[in-house]
Amino acid sequence: MKRLFAMALACMLALTAPVCACAEGAETDWYTLEEGNTAITVRLPGNTKFGLDWKCEISAPEVMEQTGEEQLLGESEGVAGTPFTRVFRFTARAGQSGAVSLIFRYADADELETVRTFVLETVADETGAIALNSVFEQQPYVDWCETDGDTVTVYLPAGCEWSYEVLDPQALAPAQERMEEDGGMAVSFRLAEGAPENIELVVTCTEPESRALRMRTITLRAEKGAPLFVERVSELRMFE
């Protein structure tokens, strides 16, 4: 079942995402394109107190391989609650080409519980060059989204023209907006009377410099008599 999910997710992203010939050294919080775009290094944070670790899957191991030993940085053996960073490195196989999904799950040892799922959609050519199609992140919470009673507030960074949509427009009342001190915007939505238990809110923008399309999806749970809470959050960046 997990493999089928991974394949379905990979196919969805590959079909919808254009290719980014990202510059060498392009970096986010957790992945870096290196060595003339012929290698990818991934750094994923975790904590020993949760009993979880990062698992990696390569959708096309005949095209791309993990090179070197995985590194585990910052862990203190025998000390509970220690933060760590797991480091993976990948290169394309010589003479091979094709689309490759690098799928990372933060899960327990049996992979019965997956807390986070990150996916890099890439394309490798026969020269060993790697281009990035899209980046997908799904996790239970983020610092740009919070709930308070029957209200959810989404914080949107400056420098990007955001739009938002509630997939069920009867679920959340019209948004209220306010400007933040850093130039960003906070958008608040209030739970409507008779709203369904499951609600999806989508915010999108096109980044002015990279021209990447960024789509954030917030899945909310609205149980009767209980405060509104975030069930999961995902973000998809698709590059031109």
C-alpha positions, 0 to 999 in steps of 0.5 A: 500500500505504501509503495502504491501511494508513493507511485501515485504521488510521484506520477501526479507530480511528474505529470503536473510539474514543468522542469526547473534548470535550477542554478548550482548551489540552489538551496532551501532548508532541506535540499541542495543541488551541487557540483554543476547540478549533478548531485543532490544533498538532502538534510532532514531534521528529526528528534530521538524522543519520538522514535521516528526516523527518515526513510528514503525511496528512489522511484527509479534506482536504475537512473539515480542512486544514493551515494556514500553512507548516510550521515547522522549529525547531532545525535547523542547516543543513549540520550532521549529527546536529542535533535538530529539531522539525517543527510542523504546524497544522490547522483545520476547513474552514468549514461542513464536518463529519466524522471526520478522521485526521491521520496522521504518519510519521517516514520516509525520503524515499521512505517505504520505511522508516517508523520511527514512526507517530502518528495523531490521530483527530478529529471536526469539526463545522460550527462548526469545533470539533474533538473528539479521539477517540483518539491512536495512537503506534507506534515502535521503542522507548520509555523505559518498556519494556526487555529484559535477556536473556530478561526484559522489564520494563514500567514503569507510572506511578502514579495508574492501575490497570494490568492486563496480558495476554500474548496467548500465555500460554505465551510468558512466565512469570508476572509479578514486580511491584515498586513504584518510588520514584515510586509507579509499578510495574515488571512483569517477564516472563521468556521461557518455554521453547519460546516462539514467536518473536513475542510480544505483551504488552498492558497497559491502564488507565483514567486517573482524571482524563480517563477515557481508556482507555490501551492499550500493546502491546509486540511482542517477538522471541524468536529461538532463542539470541538475547536477547529484544528489542523489535520495536515498541511502540504506545500507544492512548488512547481518550477518553470 
